[in-house]
Amino acid sequence: MKFLLRTYLVNMASLWATTQILPALSITDGFRGLLIASAAFMGANMILIPLLRILLLPLNLLTVGLFSWLANVIALYFLVTIVPSFNVSSYYFPGGSYDGFSMPALDLSPFLVVIVASFLIGFIHHFLNWLIK
């Protein structure tokens, strides 16, 4: 029970942080929508992602682990289609530069937003799990 509660809270924190960082990802129902999205994302992380990793194992072996992120992208897309209060829209990144490093302006489609959000959620999720343990 403690494991499930910790997993739920980490999923909720990572979803909330990602919606704050990436404006194209939004939860319309407020805190109730965040609770529902976190429960659905926890279910996807516990059931769907292990199945997808088994199915994508040959592709993952051929690319030496390059496509391991694809399971997380599919799980997040599943979350967007199942939970009506969790929305993805297109996003225009205005670009920027810092200390000689410049990033050009990008127009991200909803699919690319799901990929970026998947990386952000994975990074925040792993960081919070590392912080807790």
Secondary structure, DSSP 4 states (H G I P E B T S, - for coil): -HHHHHHHHHHHHHHHHHHHH-TTEEETTTHHHHHHHHHHHHHIIIIIHHHHHHHTHHHHHHTTTGGGHHHHHHHHHHHHHH-TTEEE--EEE--EEETTEEE--EEE-HHHHHHHHHHHHHHHHHHHHHHH-
